[in-house]
Amino acid sequence: MEDHRSEFRLEKMCSVLEVSRSGYYKWHCTKPSAQTLRKAQLQERIRFFFHDAQQRYGAPKITHMLHQEGHRITERTVGLYMAELGLRSCVSRTFKVTTTDSSHDLAIAPNTLNQQFTVEKPNQVWVADITYIPCREGRLFLASVMDLCTREIVGWKLAPHMKTDLVLDALKMAHDAKRPLQGLLHHSDRGSQYASHEYRSQLTQYNMKASMSRRGNCYDNASMESFHSILKKEFIYCTRFKTREQAYHDLYHYIEFFYNRKRIHGSLGYLSPARFAATFKQIS
């Protein structure tokens, strides 16, 4: 009786789909090809890496991760598979708030760095800047300090203002964390915060040498500009901050756990800043 019902259901299904019984059995008994199975496996790994990076990795980085696992696949194919899966990394939007006030009579340091962005060891050159963080509860500003060798964010401060205390707190955090030897070169733009008497005094106390970009030349601090661009593309513009407390918590997680410790960088041999910095400890 059950066999009769199964045959009846099969006959009805084939009629609805407009296929023959022999065609159905051929499809049912045919095993997936090796190429089909490989594609399914690759797409599963692509989906994993995409979501493991919180939807922040595009085809180039996912291709590298697949190569590390021994898969032979081109970046173009990864891009095609991502499109099939509907996976697209975060894309930034255009939004800019001026955070640099260079119209002042304060002393300006020479551009000692002079776009020499290749540094041999950590704690030799730090670069600093301020960027705007939108928040429904009120404006926020982030001051960051980056080690130019490792690209690690060694100090940062989030506050609802752009006063000198903002950049001073970021600098103090960096110094307390790394305790660099004297002679470190500190590069920033010509903003009044960095040119202030308080900030220059703190640099002197830390035995650091100041360097500043030329007026209106963002390329003189390109590495710091690049970090803030990545931050906005991968995080800020993909997130809506309702409160300042939420903004601080989420930003802390992004900088300390994702960017510094997990996010791979092509310029660092596809290592995270923390792992790249650790290689210098092993050498010493």
Secondary structure, 3 states (H helix, E strand, C coil): CHHHHHHHHHHHHHHHHCCCHHHHHHHHHCCCCHHHHHHHHHHHHHHHHHHHCCCCCCHHHHHHHHHHCCCCCCHHHHHHHHHHHCCCCCCCCCCCCCCCCCCCCCCCCCCCCCCCCCCCCCCCEEEEEEEEECCCCCCEEEEEEEECCCCCEEEEEEECCCCHHHHHHHHHHHHHHHCCCCCCEEEECCCHHHHCHHHHHHHHHCCCEEEECCCCCHHHHHHHHHHHHHHHHHCHHHCCCCCHHHHHHHHHHHHHHHHCCCCCEHHHCCECHHHHHHHHHHHC
